[in-house]
Amino acid sequence: MDNLGTEMSRNTVSSSQRRDERIGRRRPSSLEAALAALVHAFVEQISNVARRAAIGHLELAFGGAPVRPDRLGAAIRIGSRGGRPRGSRNPKRTAADLRRLATTFLSFVQAYPGLRIEQINERIGTTTYELALPIRKLVADGQISPQGAKRSTRYFVAAARSARS
């Protein structure tokens, strides 16, 4: 009877080994198991760093308001009520962003007076929508003066244009 039990367990082990060989599996060595554990831990650390970086970028995008992942993994804003409603296509820009765009636009117009908005956008990498508000503010402050209408509007520094007239 003992021989029969030993023979059956030997056949069972042999069949599982044959099956593993047939599908290309083998038992990992202790070195392979250790390497797999290290790789798994490394991937987990990288995922955590990437997740924290993404949350940090979202917090900056939402004006410094704390961000937490919701059930679905998307980020939602906590506690901030300012700006446009959630889901709007164009989030509210900060005063610093508008000042930066206005300064960039003004310095570009000083260097290259008389260009149209399409030409300016092409060279400084912006869109007409992004520059519309800073341009309105610069015109209202008297720092630049537009000449023409609609798409043919050319922009000059206010002092430079008055010298031309």
Buried (B, 14 or more C-beta within 10 A) or exposed (E): EEEEEEEEEEEEEEEEEEEEEEEEEEEEEEEEEEEEEEEEEEEEEEEEEEEEEEBEEBBEEBBEBEBEEEEEEEBEBEEEEEBEEEEEEEEEBEEEEBEEBBEBBBEBBBEEBEBBBEEBBEEBEBEEEBBEEBBEBBBEEEBBBBBEEEEEEBBBBBEBBEEEE
